[in-house]
Amino acid sequence: MALKARLKEELKLAMRAKDKFRLKTIRSLLAAVNQIEIDDKVELNNDAVTAVVVKSVKQRKDSISQFEKAERNDLADIEKTELAILEEFLPQALTSEEVEAHIKQAIASVDAKGMQDMGKVMGVLQKDIQGQADMAEVSKLVRANLL
């Protein structure tokens, strides 16, 4: 099932279950997807919708860290709940061995010689494993492999 169709189905289920929090989270995600489609006048494919989910997850993680620094645990708890809902729509996470294999393959595919090729490697990895691994961690691993 396409991710956008799955989101719409989950929205209906949340409405029927009267789960206001889940409903709000999925609605905001669909609104972000629809906004991009309207602005760019395109129909988003699964990869593009996944990118929107990844962006929303990253925003929630940033918000959680900011709220925790400000000792606003009430707001951090809300963001954590939304994060858990959003993570349901991400693809299956890769194991560290799988991530390492993707990194080695990407380095070989662009014939990376050093840190000057990190952008090329990350570009390949972005397409391959977007949403399946934390790209900040992947970046650290790529940096370690290129040094």
C-alpha positions in Angstrom: 0.0 0.0 0.0 1.3 3.5 -0.9 2.3 5.5 2.1 -0.1 8.4 1.3 -3.0 5.9 1.1 -1.9 4.3 4.3 -1.9 7.7 6.0 -5.4 8.4 4.8 -6.6 5.0 6.0 -5.0 5.6 9.4 -6.7 9.0 9.6 -10.0 7.3 9.1 -9.2 4.8 11.8 -8.2 7.5 14.2 -11.5 9.4 13.5 -13.5 6.2 14.2 -11.6 5.5 17.4 -12.0 9.1 18.4 -8.2 9.3 19.1 -7.8 13.0 18.9 -4.1 13.0 19.5 -3.4 10.5 16.7 -5.8 12.3 14.5 -4.1 15.6 15.0 -0.7 14.1 14.3 -1.7 12.3 11.1 -3.7 15.3 9.9 -0.6 17.6 10.3 1.5 15.1 8.3 -1.0 14.8 5.5 -1.3 18.6 5.5 2.5 18.9 5.0 2.3 16.4 2.1 -0.7 18.2 0.5 1.1 21.5 0.9 4.1 20.3 -1.0 1.9 18.8 -3.7 0.0 22.0 -4.1 3.1 24.2 -4.1 5.1 22.1 -6.6 2.0 20.9 -8.6 3.1 17.3 -8.5 1.8 14.0 -7.0 4.3 12.8 -4.4 5.6 9.3 -4.7 6.4 7.0 -1.7 10.0 8.3 -1.4 8.9 11.9 -1.3 6.2 11.2 1.3 8.8 9.3 3.3 11.0 12.3 3.1 8.2 14.4 4.6 7.8 11.9 7.4 11.5 12.0 8.1 11.5 15.8 8.2 8.6 15.7 10.7 10.4 13.2 12.8 13.5 15.3 12.8 11.5 18.4 13.8 10.0 16.5 16.7 13.4 15.3 17.9 14.7 18.8 17.8 11.7 20.1 19.7 12.1 17.4 22.4 15.7 18.4 23.0 14.7 22.1 23.2 11.8 21.5 25.6 14.0 19.3 27.8 16.7 22.0 27.9 14.0 24.5 29.0 12.7 22.0 31.5 9.3 21.9 29.8 8.7 18.2 30.3 4.9 18.6 29.6 5.6 19.8 26.1 8.4 17.3 25.6 6.0 14.5 26.5 3.5 15.7 23.8 6.3 15.8 21.2 7.5 12.3 22.2 4.0 10.9 21.7 3.7 12.5 18.3 7.2 11.2 17.5 6.1 7.6 18.3 3.1 8.0 16.0 5.2 9.4 13.1 7.8 6.7 13.5 5.1 4.1 12.6 5.2 5.4 9.1 8.9 5.1 8.6 10.4 2.1 6.8 11.9 -0.7 8.7 15.2 0.5 10.3 18.4 -0.9 9.1 20.8 -2.7 11.3 24.2 -1.2 11.9 25.8 -3.9 9.7 23.4 -3.1 6.9 24.2 0.6 7.2 27.9 -0.1 7.1 27.4 -2.2 4.0 25.4 0.6 2.3 28.2 3.1 3.2 30.9 0.8 1.8 28.9 0.3 -1.4 28.3 4.1 -1.8 31.9 4.9 -1.3 32.9 2.3 -3.9 30.2 3.5 -6.4 31.4 7.1 -6.4 35.1 6.1 -6.1 35.5 8.3 -3.0 39.1 9.1 -2.1 38.7 11.3 0.9 36.6 13.9 2.7 36.2 16.0 -0.4 33.9 13.3 -1.7 31.7 13.1 1.4 28.9 15.1 -0.3 28.8 12.6 -3.2 28.7 9.6 -0.8 25.9 11.2 1.3 23.9 12.0 -1.8 23.9 8.3 -2.8 23.1 7.2 0.7 20.3 9.8 1.0 18.5 8.1 -1.9 19.2 4.6 -0.7 18.5 4.6 3.0 16.4 7.7 3.7 14.1 7.0 6.6 15.7 3.7 7.4 18.6 5.2 9.4 19.5 8.3 11.3 21.3 10.3 8.7 23.3 12.2 11.4 24.7 8.9 12.6 25.3 7.8 9.0 27.2 11.0 8.3 29.5 10.2 11.3 30.1 6.7 10.0 30.9 8.0 6.5 33.3 10.6 7.9 35.1 7.8 9.9 35.3 5.6 6.7 36.7 8.4 4.6 39.4 9.5 7.0 
